[in-house]
């Protein structure tokens, strides 16, 4: 059986599409498929589906104009059987309990797939931070940190950046935590290098994404140096993915950000685009390109599609109109269940988020280890270790997919659930 055929035989779900909507329902469905495949005991299924602890906090913020507003913040700790809870903090208007729970759950599987000694958690505040001043951002971050202080710790739960949070936000979190507990760089990862951050951390998710794309191209017979790609999202993850893909010869035909997008049939000049974005804060208007919208980008005929922004963008309708050979989920949870089935039927392999974008948390692990050891690694050490970890994870998932004739996603879940279940049995049974 060919490698592409191997993807074909995932049993199609019996549940109707219309009954599965929310990110958590999609995740539970994916979980159950894999859990049933490995005949996971029902009590362990229940234990691994539900989060260990949830915290919902009020975050009051006095805006620069004197107005006091109350925002809602969350930290949800899904599982810590294999190590401390780990996962980012997201500032976005769509943040709610259901989304944070789904993202926390994904972190448990992600850390298990790359086999690093962490569990899964996620946090966030329901706010549109784009209109906040730097002073307001800092006050919001410090307020939130002090509210979740009681459940985080360098051996308990270690936050990191996510959508709309960055190294600066991590510096404020570390500083706020340190006021109470003393100097504790290992309390967060993704810090500025000057404060104990790791070489290679800011590039890590994009770099890791490209390592998995390289492996997938080998496995599915795509010549990357002659391939074409489109990337939705040009923040930290999308921009580094574009840079590393281009360095390997792949032409990036289109990219978008929240404001719009740019297209060039001969491939965008990525180094020039990166410079343009630094100045203009958007890809829109990049010289030598045509405009393209966030909806249209997915319909571009190309080899590789990389969603690198928010969840839920690849719906069944979108999937049916796409014309590509490989999907690399640099974003978390970008594909609905219905779209997943369309890709599967059409023989389009999907590198699932929990594998594809695990480079970020992998280098977070290296950062945490460096902080605990009080020892610094070089860029080369970090990137070599990241390469080893990501390639091994891809191989483990791919081999499992081939062995059982299942999709890469089901294989990734199977591998992750198996590892977490084994650790659980050893601890409690
Ligand atoms: N927010 C990133 C993710 O979703 C990184 C998490 C971390 O480094 O802890 O994987």
Boltz pocket constraint, residues with backbone or C-beta under 6 A from the ligand:
constraints:
  - pocket:
      binder: B
      contacts: [[A, 86], [A, 87], [A, 88], [A, 89], [A, 110], [A, 158], [A, 159], [A, 160], [A, 161], [A, 162], [A, 163], [A, 189], [A, 190], [A, 332], [A, 357], [A, 358], [A, 360], [A, 361], [A, 362], [A, 364]]
      max_distance: 6.0
